[in-house]
Amino acid sequence: MTKKIYHLSTCDTCKRILKELQPLDDVELQDIKSEAITPAQLEEMKLLSGSYESLFSKRARMYKEKGLGSKDLKEEDYKGLILEHYTFLKRPVILIDNQLFIGNGKKEIAAAKDVLHS
């Protein structure tokens, strides 16, 4: 059984969610700031989520700084931006077998918790 959480150790929301999901005994944690996401990992996430856009955070500070809101971004753009800088990945991304839970929405975290501890 594959259990992995991509998170940011400096993110308070990620810290709160990791606490909420305890116990995490057999879960691999990857801090995306110190251990960058590989193209293969991103590809796996994309296959499970259906698109790079679904993994992309439009809340990232760099999104506004780069003026990306006014650009017509394509799937390859989202992929490149996520690989270029960890801040563009919507966090956390929770992978449990072939299920992916993206972001910090209450329903998303509750669903991940149910699957994780079932």
Secondary structure, 3 states (H helix, E strand, C coil): CCEEEEECCCCHHHHHHHHHCCCCCCCEEEECCCCCCCHHHHHHHHHHHCCCHHHECCCCHHHHHCCHHHCCCCHHHHHHHHHHCHHHECCCEEEECCEEEECCCHHHHHHHHHHHCC
